[in-house]
Amino acid sequence: MPGSRPTAEFRNALPFALPLLLVPLIWFSAMQGGWWLLSVPLCTWYLFSILDAAIGLNLANNDPQTDESELFWYRLITLVWPILQFITLFGLMAYALNAGHLVFWERVGLFFGIGVITGTVGINFSHELMHQKPKWERGLGDFLLAMVLYSHFRSEHLLVHHRYVATPKDPVTARYNEGFHRFFPRVLRQSWFSAFRAEKAMLARKDLPWTHRSNPFFKYWLLQAGMLLLAFVIGGWAGVGLFVWQAWIAVWQLELVNYVEHYGLTREHLGEGKYEHTKPHHSWNAAHKASNWLLINLQRHSDHHYKPDRRFPLLQNYDAHEAPQLPYGYPIMTMVAMVPPLWRRFMNPRVREWRRTYYPQIEDWQAYNKASNPAPR
């Protein structure tokens, strides 16, 4: 029937718009104050996990050859988010600093919730946008990352992580038995420098110095300075403090997910700095339906590494025979990661089983555990 196909596309895309409801929720919680300020963390971490348990897995795949013209409603979700986040972040800053019913700790709690949103949704949507070919979409991704003072993530992710994942040269591949609280400070330090070195090396191959205007770090710094300046104009040093606080929470959320995605998974070293190609079994996957709505299919992570610019509705699911599967979606797994003994109890047996399945020929894993194998060439 005429019009039935667009209607079906809208209906199929609608569940992925659920993260947009966090915007009215955070505004409502700011107006109410008190215990309502817990609503956003409870929703993202617990409600979606409960929904995962209730509605189960989604093992179906869309046709990866689907034309972009049929993905309008999916794309619209990621395209409207940057302006929604900008208005919410700075609008709530102005509101909270002038709201008589919010005391200091309530403002801190409110911006904890904003950080959960800018990390769980904002950085994740920026990840989708940075992988796309249109320059203006990548620009929207930069705009989102500037709001959490983590602009270098684009360079690190595109130039380092995707090339060197599961090797010693990738800072964000969590090592076997490395707890999150050791992983987090290491990644904060190493990822910035690895991103800068990657951009500097690209310029050097063109016989250009790192100070050349095409170095995206100058754009990163300018965007981030603009965000900090706006926070100061709106709320003075209190505004800057709230802005930096939500950015810290957002980055913590991002790196928790990074920690989970490749924990303990390593590519085989073939000798003299050569490594096998990245394969589906080098990423942890989760087919849980609701958390994939929240994270726009980020949990179909193996396919993302296979085809990085593939739009999120077209990412393919891999079953347990093709790629390792997590017992729960990322929301639960990131909470478990905050308790290293519990994490090791959950994941170390799975990593050992993964090793026996895919690499029975490797007997000594010490170099892999410590990331002391030669750096990839």
C-alpha positions in Angstrom: 0.0 0.0 0.0 1.2 3.6 -0.7 2.9 5.0 2.4 3.1 1.6 4.2 6.9 1.4 3.7 7.7 4.8 5.3 5.4 3.9 8.1 7.2 0.7 8.7 10.5 2.4 8.7 9.3 4.9 11.2 7.9 2.2 13.5 11.2 0.2 13.3 13.3 3.2 14.1 11.1 4.4 17.0 12.6 2.2 19.8 16.0 3.7 19.1 14.5 7.1 19.9 14.0 6.1 23.5 17.3 7.8 24.6 15.7 11.2 23.5 13.2 10.7 26.4 16.1 11.3 28.8 15.9 15.0 28.0 12.4 15.7 29.4 13.3 13.3 32.3 16.3 15.3 33.3 14.4 18.6 33.1 11.6 17.2 35.2 14.0 15.8 37.8 15.7 19.3 38.0 12.3 20.9 38.6 11.4 18.4 41.3 14.8 18.0 43.0 15.4 15.5 45.8 15.2 11.8 45.0 14.1 12.6 41.5 17.7 13.4 40.6 18.4 9.7 40.7 15.9 9.0 37.9 18.4 9.3 34.9 21.0 6.9 36.3 18.3 4.5 37.5 16.7 4.6 34.0 19.9 4.1 32.0 21.5 1.5 34.2 18.6 -0.4 35.7 15.4 0.2 33.7 17.0 -0.8 30.4 18.6 -3.9 32.1 15.1 -4.9 33.4 13.8 -4.5 29.9 16.6 -6.6 28.6 15.6 -9.4 31.0 11.9 -9.0 30.0 12.1 -8.8 26.2 15.3 -10.8 25.6 17.6 -10.8 22.6 17.3 -9.5 19.1 19.1 -11.9 16.7 17.6 -10.6 13.5 19.6 -8.6 11.0 18.6 -5.9 8.5 19.9 -6.1 5.0 23.3 -4.5 5.1 22.8 -3.3 1.5 19.8 -1.2 2.5 19.9 2.2 0.8 20.5 5.3 3.0 17.3 6.8 1.7 15.5 4.1 3.7 17.3 5.0 7.0 16.0 8.6 7.3 14.3 8.1 10.7 17.3 6.3 12.2 19.6 9.0 11.0 17.3 11.7 12.3 17.7 10.4 15.8 21.5 11.0 15.8 21.2 14.3 13.9 18.8 16.0 16.3 20.6 14.9 19.4 23.5 17.4 19.4 21.2 20.4 19.6 19.1 18.7 22.2 22.1 18.0 24.3 23.5 21.5 23.9 20.3 23.2 25.0 19.8 20.7 27.9 23.4 21.0 29.2 23.6 24.8 29.2 19.9 25.4 29.8 19.9 23.3 32.9 23.1 25.0 34.0 21.4 28.4 33.9 18.3 26.9 35.6 20.1 25.0 38.3 22.3 27.9 39.4 19.3 30.2 39.8 16.8 27.6 41.2 16.2 28.3 44.9 14.9 24.8 45.6 18.2 23.2 44.6 20.9 23.1 47.2 24.6 22.5 46.4 24.5 18.7 46.5 21.3 18.6 44.4 23.1 20.6 41.7 26.0 18.2 41.9 23.6 15.2 41.6 21.8 16.9 38.7 25.0 17.3 36.8 26.0 13.7 37.6 22.8 12.7 35.7 23.6 15.1 32.9 27.0 13.4 32.7 25.4 10.0 32.4 23.4 11.4 29.5 26.3 13.1 27.7 28.3 10.0 28.1 25.8 7.2 27.5 24.0 9.0 24.7 26.1 11.9 23.6 29.5 10.2 23.2 27.9 7.1 21.8 26.0 9.2 19.2 29.3 11.1 18.4 30.9 7.7 17.8 28.2 7.0 15.2 28.6 10.4 13.6 32.4 10.4 13.5 32.4 7.2 11.4 30.2 8.7 8.6 31.5 10.0 5.3 29.6 13.4 5.2 31.9 16.0 6.7 29.0 17.8 8.4 28.1 14.7 10.3 31.6 14.3 11.5 31.4 17.9 12.6 28.4 17.2 14.7 30.4 14.4 16.4 33.1 16.9 17.2 30.5 19.3 18.6 29.3 16.5 21.0 32.8 15.5 22.1 33.7 19.2 22.9 30.8 19.2 25.4 32.6 16.6 27.4 36.1 17.9 26.9 37.2 14.7 25.1 37.6 15.8 21.5 40.7 13.7 21.0 38.6 10.6 21.2 37.8 11.0 17.5 41.5 10.8 16.5 42.3 8.1 19.0 39.3 6.0 18.0 39.7 6.3 14.2 43.5 6.3 13.9 44.6 4.1 16.8 41.8 1.9 18.2 40.4 0.6 14.9 43.9 -0.1 13.5 45.5 -1.6 16.6 42.6 -3.1 18.6 43.6 -6.1 20.6 47.4 -5.4 20.3 49.8 -3.7 22.8 49.6 -0.5 20.8 45.9 0.1 21.5 45.5 1.9 24.9 41.8 1.1 25.2 42.0 -2.7 24.9 41.8 -3.8 28.5 44.3 -6.4 29.5 43.5 -9.7 31.1 43.2 -9.3 34.9 43.5 -5.5 34.6 40.9 -4.0 36.9 38.9 -0.9 35.7 40.4 1.3 38.4 43.9 0.7 37.0 42.6 0.8 33.4 40.9 4.2 33.7 43.9 6.4 34.7 46.1 4.5 32.2 43.7 5.2 29.3 43.2 8.8 30.3 46.9 9.4 29.9 47.8 7.1 27.1 44.8 7.8 24.7 45.5 11.5 24.5 49.2 11.0 23.7 48.5 8.2 21.2 45.9 10.4 19.5 48.2 13.3 19.2 51.1 11.1 17.9 48.8 9.6 15.3 47.8 13.0 14.0 51.4 14.2 14.1 52.5 11.1 12.1 49.8 11.7 9.5 51.0 15.3 9.0 54.7 14.1 8.9 53.8 11.8 6.0 52.7 14.9 4.1 55.9 16.7 5.1 53.9 19.0 7.4 54.7 20.0 11.1 52.3 19.2 13.8 51.6 22.9 14.1 50.0 23.0 10.6 46.5 24.3 10.7 45.1 21.0 9.4 45.9 19.3 12.7 42.4 18.7 14.1 43.7 19.3 17.7 43.5 23.0 17.1 39.8 22.6 16.3 39.4 20.4 19.3 41.0 23.0 21.6 39.0 25.8 20.1 35.7 24.0 20.5 36.4 22.9 24.1 37.6 26.5 25.0 34.3 27.8 23.6 32.3 25.4 25.7 34.2 26.3 28.8 33.8 30.0 28.0 30.0 29.6 27.6 29.8 27.8 30.9 31.7 30.7 32.6 29.4 33.3 31.0 26.3 31.4 32.2 27.4 30.5 35.7 30.9 31.9 36.4 33.3 29.5 38.1 30.3 27.5 39.5 29.2 26.9 35.9 32.7 25.8 34.9 32.7 23.4 37.8 29.4 21.9 36.9 30.5 21.6 33.3 33.8 19.9 34.1 32.0 17.6 36.6 29.5 16.3 34.0 32.3 15.9 31.5 34.2 13.7 33.9 31.2 11.5 34.5 30.6 11.3 30.7 34.2 10.2 30.1 34.0 7.7 32.9 30.9 6.2 31.2 32.7 6.0 27.9 35.8 4.3 29.3 33.7 1.8 31.2 32.2 0.7 27.9 35.6 0.7 26.2 36.9 -1.5 29.1 34.1 -4.0 28.6 34.2 -4.2 24.7 37.6 -5.9 24.4 38.6 -7.1 27.8 41.2 -9.8 27.7 40.9 -10.3 23.9 44.1 -10.2 21.9 45.1 -10.8 18.3 47.8 -13.4 17.8 51.3 -12.2 17.4 52.8 -13.8 14.3 56.3 -12.7 14.9 58.4 -9.6 14.2 55.6 -7.2 15.1 53.1 -8.8 12.7 49.6 -9.6 14.0 46.7 -11.4 12.6 43.9 -9.3 11.1 41.0 -8.2 13.4 38.3 -10.8 13.4 34.8 -11.1 14.9 36.1 -12.9 17.9 38.1 -9.9 19.0 35.1 -8.0 20.5 32.6 -8.9 23.2 29.0 -8.7 21.9 25.6 -8.5 23.4 22.4 -9.1 21.5 20.1 -7.7 24.3 17.3 -5.8 22.7 16.6 -2.9 25.0 20.2 -1.9 25.8 20.9 -2.0 22.0 18.0 0.5 21.7 19.7 2.7 24.3 23.2 2.3 22.7 22.0 2.3 19.1 23.5 -1.2 18.5 26.9 -0.5 19.9 26.8 -4.0 21.4 27.0 -5.5 17.9 30.6 -4.6 18.2 32.2 -7.2 16.1 30.4 -6.0 13.0 31.3 -2.4 13.8 35.0 -3.3 13.6 34.4 -5.2 10.4 32.6 -2.3 8.8 33.2 0.9 10.8 31.1 3.3 8.6 28.1 1.0 8.6 25.0 2.8 9.9 23.9 1.5 13.3 20.5 -0.1 12.1 22.5 -2.2 9.6 25.0 -3.6 12.0 24.9 -7.4 12.0 24.6 -9.8 14.9 27.1 -12.5 15.3 26.1 -15.7 17.2 28.2 -17.5 19.9 29.9 -19.6 17.3 31.4 -16.5 15.6 32.1 -14.1 18.4 32.2 -14.1 22.2 28.9 -13.1 23.9 28.5 -11.3 27.2 26.0 -12.7 29.7 24.3 -9.3 30.1 24.1 -6.1 28.2 26.6 -3.3 28.6 24.6 -1.4 31.4 25.0 -4.4 33.8 28.5 -5.3 32.7 29.8 -1.8 33.3 28.3 -1.8 36.8 30.0 -5.2 37.4 33.3 -3.7 36.0 33.3 -1.1 38.9 33.9 -4.1 41.3 37.1 -5.7 40.0 36.8 -9.0 42.1 33.3 -9.5 40.8 34.3 -8.6 37.3 37.2 -11.1 37.3 34.8 -13.8 38.6 32.4 -13.1 35.8 34.9 -12.6 32.9 38.2 -14.3 33.5 36.7 -17.8 33.0 35.1 -16.6 29.8 38.4 -15.2 28.6 40.2 -18.5 29.4 37.5 -20.4 27.5 37.9 -17.9 24.6 41.6 -18.6 24.5 41.1 -22.4 24.5 38.5 -22.1 21.6 40.4 -19.7 19.3 44.1 -20.2 20.2 44.8 -23.7 21.5 48.3 -23.4 20.0 49.3 -20.6 22.4 50.6 -22.1 25.6 52.2 -19.0 27.3 49.9 -16.0 27.6 52.2 -13.9 29.9 53.2 -11.4 27.1 49.6 -11.0 26.1 48.5 -10.5 29.7 51.0 -7.7 30.2 50.8 -6.2 26.7 54.5 -6.8 26.4 54.5 -8.4 22.9 56.3 -6.2 20.2 54.3 -3.2 19.1 52.6 -3.8 15.7 54.4 -2.4 12.7 
